[in-house]
Amino acid sequence: MYYFDVIRRFYVHNFRCLENFELPIAGYSSALLIGRNGAGKTTVGMALNLLRKIAQGTNRVGSLIGPGDLTKSKVADSPIRLEIEAEVRGAVYSYSIAFERPVGFQRISGSP
């Protein structure tokens, strides 16, 4: 198992409450997320964990993304997109993954 030495940039689009979220942290030794309840701090951690699972070999979309992970975006055909740029042992790597919604997808409502 190998971990990133330094995350330089992290981008999330249409994942839970995050739309077009970018965290450019190149050049910083650490980052602290501060915000009110519901701002997306936990969701940032969930998105990073999702990328970790993929890096460790999880490849079944159903075990990575569920209906609750899709944002309430008005752009229904826009995929969930995760991008990360990281430095590992002095080399810089960029990874990107997109999860598209099935044709005719409708968000399941929890109300009776």
C-alpha positions as CSV (number, residue, x, y, z in Angstrom):
1,M,0.0,0.0,0.0
2,Y,1.4,3.4,-0.9
3,Y,0.1,6.9,0.0
4,F,0.7,10.2,-1.7
5,D,3.6,12.3,-0.4
6,V,1.8,15.5,-1.2
7,I,-1.6,16.3,-2.7
8,R,-1.2,19.3,-4.9
9,R,-4.7,19.8,-6.3
10,F,-8.1,18.2,-5.7
11,Y,-11.2,18.8,-7.8
12,V,-14.8,17.4,-7.2
13,H,-17.9,18.1,-9.4
14,N,-21.4,16.8,-8.9
15,F,-20.6,14.7,-5.8
16,R,-23.1,15.1,-3.0
17,C,-23.1,18.8,-2.1
18,L,-20.0,19.7,-4.1
19,E,-20.3,21.3,-7.5
20,N,-17.2,22.6,-9.2
21,F,-15.2,22.4,-5.9
22,E,-11.4,22.9,-6.3
23,L,-8.8,22.7,-3.6
24,P,-5.5,23.9,-4.9
25,I,-3.0,23.2,-2.2
26,A,0.3,22.9,-4.0
27,G,3.1,24.4,-2.0
28,Y,1.4,23.9,1.4
29,S,2.6,21.4,3.9
30,S,-1.0,20.9,5.3
31,A,-4.5,22.2,4.8
32,L,-7.3,22.8,7.3
33,L,-11.0,22.8,6.1
34,I,-13.2,25.1,8.2
35,G,-16.8,25.8,7.5
36,R,-20.3,25.7,8.9
37,N,-22.4,22.6,9.2
38,G,-23.4,21.3,5.7
39,A,-20.7,23.2,3.9
40,G,-19.1,20.0,2.6
41,K,-16.1,19.3,4.8
42,T,-17.1,15.7,5.4
43,T,-17.9,15.3,1.7
44,V,-14.4,16.3,0.7
45,G,-13.1,13.5,3.0
46,M,-15.6,11.0,1.4
47,A,-14.4,12.0,-2.1
48,L,-10.8,11.4,-1.1
49,N,-11.7,8.1,0.5
50,L,-13.5,7.1,-2.8
51,L,-10.2,7.8,-4.7
52,R,-8.3,5.7,-2.1
53,K,-10.6,2.8,-2.6
54,I,-10.1,3.0,-6.4
55,A,-6.3,3.1,-5.9
56,Q,-6.5,0.0,-3.7
57,G,-8.3,-1.9,-6.5
58,T,-12.0,-1.5,-5.9
59,N,-13.5,-1.3,-9.4
60,R,-17.2,-2.1,-8.9
61,V,-19.1,1.2,-9.3
62,G,-22.0,0.0,-7.2
63,S,-19.6,-0.4,-4.2
64,L,-18.2,3.1,-4.8
65,I,-21.1,5.3,-5.7
66,G,-24.8,5.1,-4.7
67,P,-27.9,7.2,-5.5
68,G,-27.2,9.4,-2.4
69,D,-23.9,10.5,-3.9
70,L,-25.4,12.2,-6.9
71,T,-25.8,15.9,-6.4
72,K,-29.1,17.7,-6.8
73,S,-27.6,19.5,-9.8
74,K,-29.8,21.0,-12.4
75,V,-27.5,19.5,-15.0
76,A,-28.8,15.9,-14.9
77,D,-26.5,14.6,-17.6
78,S,-23.3,16.0,-16.0
79,P,-21.2,13.2,-14.5
80,I,-19.6,13.0,-11.1
81,R,-16.0,13.9,-11.7
82,L,-13.1,13.5,-9.3
83,E,-9.5,14.8,-10.1
84,I,-6.4,14.7,-8.1
85,E,-2.9,15.8,-8.7
86,A,-0.3,14.3,-6.3
87,E,3.4,14.2,-5.9
88,V,4.9,10.8,-5.1
89,R,8.6,10.3,-4.6
90,G,9.3,13.6,-6.5
91,A,7.1,12.7,-9.6
92,V,3.8,14.4,-10.2
93,Y,0.8,12.3,-11.2
94,S,-2.7,13.4,-12.3
95,Y,-5.7,11.1,-12.0
96,S,-9.2,11.8,-13.2
97,I,-12.4,9.7,-13.0
98,A,-16.0,10.4,-14.1
99,F,-19.1,8.5,-13.2
100,E,-22.0,9.1,-15.7
101,R,-25.6,8.8,-14.7
102,P,-27.6,6.2,-16.6
103,V,-29.9,7.4,-19.4
104,G,-33.3,8.2,-17.9
105,F,-32.0,8.3,-14.3
106,Q,-34.3,9.8,-11.8
107,R,-33.3,10.6,-8.2
108,I,-35.1,8.4,-5.7
109,S,-37.2,10.5,-3.4
110,G,-37.3,9.6,0.3
111,S,-40.6,11.3,1.0
112,P,-43.8,9.3,1.2
